[in-house]
Amino acid sequence: MPAWALLAFDLDGTLADTESFSVPNLLELFATHYGLQLTAAQWYANYHGMSGPSLLAKINAEHGTQLDWTEFAPRRQAALEAVIRDHGIEPMPGVFQMLRRTVACGQQIALVSNSNPTRIALTLEYINGQRQHGVLLPALFAGHIFSGTDPAHPTRASKPAPDVYVAAAAFYQAAPAQCLALEDSVAGARAAVAAGFTCWGYTGAATEPDTLAENLRAAGASHIIAHWDDFRLT
């Protein structure tokens, strides 16, 4: 039998190495178009894992800015899409092998992300190496994607609110206590734990993995994974 009723994977920084280019791209956008100077250290300490209007609300409150989501979102989307289409996205090491093992066990999986559906679809399509490994991610996760910034669900708050995890568990009629979330951010870990999920933290994309591991544990992660080769259900 599957080890969990549901395995819910975050996407950015967990399955896909989007952080290495998306964060610099975002910080450049803030500086160039809005005159907001944020360092990578500030981003990871205060905003990593957040998205949508709640992200801009926190930035506005802390920096005295007046960023508007309806204006910001399409600008951000266009800048990021250009980078993705030009360069592709590297998978996190070992992720294809891990997903093959997981699916072979009959385990139900889902994607739970703060990215909007368009960006999720683009990310899955442009992750490098999936065809060579025989793991087609758009097909694997088709019908099993839950976005915290989905226009079809405008009242669903993004992480760190638990809404998107609550929605995933409800969709599969799974008791949250029987579900496992895999997250690389404090916001994501808090969302999963608040929804009643067990949460394991992933530090494979971190520049300071020990610090991230400590922060993820403080947010409620009960176990830390540094590489997908180390992920075992049994």
Helices and strands as residue ranges (DSSP letters): E 6-9, H 19-34, H 40-46, H 52-63, H 69-87, H 95-104, E 109-113, H 117-126, H 137-140, E 145-147, H 163-171, G 176-178, E 179-183, H 186-194, E 198-202, H 209-218, E 223-225, G 228-230
